[in-house]
Amino acid sequence: MPRIAVIDRNRCQPKKCGTECIKYCPRVRAGDETVKFAEDGKPIIIEELCPGCGICTHKCPFEAIMIINLPEELAEDCIHQYGPNGFRLYRLPIPRFSSVTGIIGPNGVGKTTAIRVLAGEVKPNLGRLKEKLKWDDIIQIFSGTELQNYFTKLVNKRIKVVHKPQEVDKLPRAVRGVTHKLLERVDERGIVKDLIDKLQLKEVLDRKLSQLSGGELQRVAIAAAIAKESDVIIFDEPSSYLDIYQRLNTAKVIREQALSGKAVIVIEHDLAVLDYLSDYVHVMYGQPTGYGVVSSPKSVRVGINVYLQGYLKEENIRFRKEPVKFEVRPPTERWEGETLVRFKNIVKRYEGFEVKVEQGEVCKGEVIGVLGPNATGKTTFARILAGEIKPNKGTVDKTVTIAYKPQYITTKIDEPVAEYLRKANPDKFGTSIYNTEILRPLDIKPLYDRLLSELSGGELQRVVIAATLSKDTQFYLLDEPSAHLDVEQRMAVAKVIRRIAEKREAGAMVIDHDILFLDYISDRLMVFLGKPGITGDAFGPFDLRTGMNTFLKEVGVTFRRDETTGRPRVNKADSYLDREQKRLGEYYYTVITPEKSEA
């Protein structure tokens, strides 16, 4: 069985430890040079000599070492390795022309590395760190597969690949100037005017890129990628920062590129969007920051269900302990329980914008989801409930204090994560209940010694969620907690919030754009509608069925339930189910037996 040793060089801190990896290694003590120091002062584990005992893994005070036993069949499938004891990627997704190929998997298992290899931005080394491989050698490895033809064309420049990167918020640092000039400059296909209409970019054309919001930057980046001449287009997380309207609208535009004959590859964590977009799906699994494996291609329904169930039958691999299942809850007219927060006739005005919220309440033990387009007042309403701003009219009656996680998390504090969490609740920090309820499910402990200012967006999100849920109160208010998180982390956050609401008899309100996340977590639903940036009107809280029907009717999209997992699936536009559900006014719960099945 092949064995790999991976050292996270960001966590490894030899100056702050007693070099336990060397002192306790039985092979080192027996005289072998199994572990030695590299030129950068950090250790290297010689994998051929490693006995796989795992002592170094348990003794390392910074949890920087992973010793992983891999299946035999992966030994010859290594695509790329990042240096000695570095991350390894096994296998690649297969681009298919005239189709959209989706990629799904947790953060840190090499999704971005895989698409950078396909884009020609990373030359794969096949794990042969001591060899200088030529492209002919690399292409020969894929002999007899679809990837052989793909890389032959890529290397000989017979196909052109365009890559829309994940971190669109960094775009203003790389490109300066006014939006319309950027789009005109990259318009190699003469379609920018059409894209501006479809992606609703008219209002931002005269603004500088540095003045755009995350959602506006995302749509500009997507338009720029599509406007270039290409044979293959790769989109890394195209739904980030977008509301549900924009996500589905953008998905339609991306699908159109496949219909024109291009090969489209999409990495996406919103399962509803991925389902709507894709023709095929590759599931990626492995050990985050250790290794990642790309599965064989599957139909979109099968691929997403396999990911939720956590078991690849063909490869006999289980990568999740328990399957993720969605509940179909019966409609509840009113939640039974003590009222914690009551709001009535809320009106808040800014110059050119007004939001209205009629009335509602949050009760013990319930989670209320909040759904709606961007710029219709959801965050303004949250800040009113949290006491950060006052309404022009209306009242908020609270019997408890509120723990509030804002939408945008910014921190310049050079403070370790452990100290930040300790301050959130000194009495609870370090207790077994705290570890079980919050730290372990959110995988926070490996971040303890990291500074807040050094964390990635997803890591910071999990830490701030943990700090918010640590507080002793009976009402938790979280604005877009799924942002920057992968599917696995979103489900973990949802479970933690629901468990805390039930066990502590607390109420929670969660604002988000991921419909599957809100379906999984919510007991009732508030819906915000209106004209973005001008007016916002809140309706509800409703039972989940009424709330989703109200919202989806406005969007013009219908959902059905997957028979295996119970997850909501978007019906293809103008399909049999789509037409029939719209006729019956059932946009969310399918109440008919379809005569035709949809893959």
Phi, psi and omega in degrees: 000122180296142181234135177239147175244126182239131177243121175282105188286345174284323180279327185295124182224080185301332181286344183251004181233181180258028183046051181301330182298330178271315185298323187259357180290121183296329180287325176295318180292337178274356175112355179276151177267064183286325178236129179219165180269139177272181182295333180277005177085003180251155187285156170233133178259125178280107189297327181296334181263347185293126180280350180075024182287335178080007181296316181297325179298316182282330183276336182298119183291343182254007179050047185264354187245136173233128172250116190236128174267126183251155174299148183303322186293344180277345186305323183263004187254013181291128180264316183206144177227134180269077173076176179300135180056029181258175180301143179234138176250131179245126179070169183223153170293158181250114176292136178235127181287146184066021180218159173254121178256118179266150176234127182230140179169166181292161174297146173088008179252014169097019179298313180292323176299317181299315182286333176290328174294315180294332180277353182081011180277335177236124176276115184295139180257000177058020180079004181265081189292336184267357181253150173256093186283142172266160181300327178298321179293320182292315181297325180298329179298328182266015182306131178086004180243168178296332181289336177298311179295321181297309183290329176300314178293320182296313182293324181272008176058038176266351170228150180245133181247133174245134185238116173271111187287168182288314190271077181289340180294344178269357182303317180297338178285328183272327183231127179247157178124188183271146186304311185295330178290322177298312182295322178294324182292326183264002186282077181279345183254355180068034184238010185299320180301319179294319180293324179299319178290313185293324182262007174054059184250005185303320186288344184252002187298326183265005179266153173286152180301326181292345181263357185276149175283173180300317180294323179291319177298320180300313182291325176295317180296320178295316179299318181296320180294318182289327184289340180282151174292130182199162172251332180230131176239130181245127179244117178262108180053065182288346183268354180302137179075355183264148174277177187295324176302307184294325180297311181290324178294316179295322178300320178298316181295319180294318179298326179301331181292325177290323180296337178274005175104354181283156169271124182243132178238133184227127167263126185210139178258345176276108188295326178296317179292316179300317179299316182293325186279318201269153169259325179226158180223136168256128175269132175247136180219173180147206179246112181310132184069358179256298178202161177219144181234135178263127179283171172293157181291145179226160174299156189300317181296312181296317182299313181292321178295321176300317180297317180291326179282335176078024182218123175262105187296315183298326182260357181053048182241126173252121183242008173217137183294315182234140177290152176269123180234142180258136181269142171261104186270139176292150180302137178239116182293319180213135180283128180276121178162165181293135180283129180260320181223133177231133179232150185209131173051048180283131173225129175229128182243138167236173178297113179084002182216142177216136176238140180233134176230118187290284179198159179175179179209161174240129185250167177301137172080002182249154174243122178256122175273149179234125187228143178165168180294161172297152174064033173243010170103010181297311180292323176301315178298318179299318181292329175293315178298321182284350179085011181283327177226160180253143177284158173288327177219162174096173184226153171232117179255123181234137173260357182222164171280163183241132172264119191240126171254114184288168180293310182260123182254115177234133178213135175243015184281122174274071183233136178297149180303317182300319180291322178299317180288326178298321180293331181296325178198087184301325183288324185272333185301131177091350180283158182296324179295318179298317178297316183289317185286322191237304190296312183293311180298326182269000177054055185268328188303322178298347181263357188312315187269359179278150175279146180304321183290347182263352186284151173285172181301316180291321179294315179296321178301313181295321180294316181291324174298316179299318180295321180295314181285347177287336189289143180277095177207176180244011176217122182243129183239114185237123182258113180053060179289345182274353182300134178072002181262148174278176184301316181302312182292324178298316179294323178296316178298316180300316180296318181296315181297315180296318181296319180292320178299320182284312185289321183269000185053047181253163173255156178216146173233127186234119176264127180200168179248353181274109185296321179294322178298313180292323177298320183291326191261335196270143168265320176224170188221134168258141182239128175256128176230177179136195177256110184310130179082355181237304179222152174221133178232126181261139178233145180102193012289139176253168164295162189300319182295312180296318180298313180294320178299318179300314183287312186290332175297321178294322180285330182084028182234142178246150178240150169234171179260135175288135185293330185275311186255346183079004183286147174291137177235138179284129174286141176298140182304130176066019174285173180303310181296320180300313181294317184291320180292322177295322179298323181273353182074019179252092184273347189236313180257120179288123180245016179235157175264111185294137177280339180237138179264154178241133179289000000 
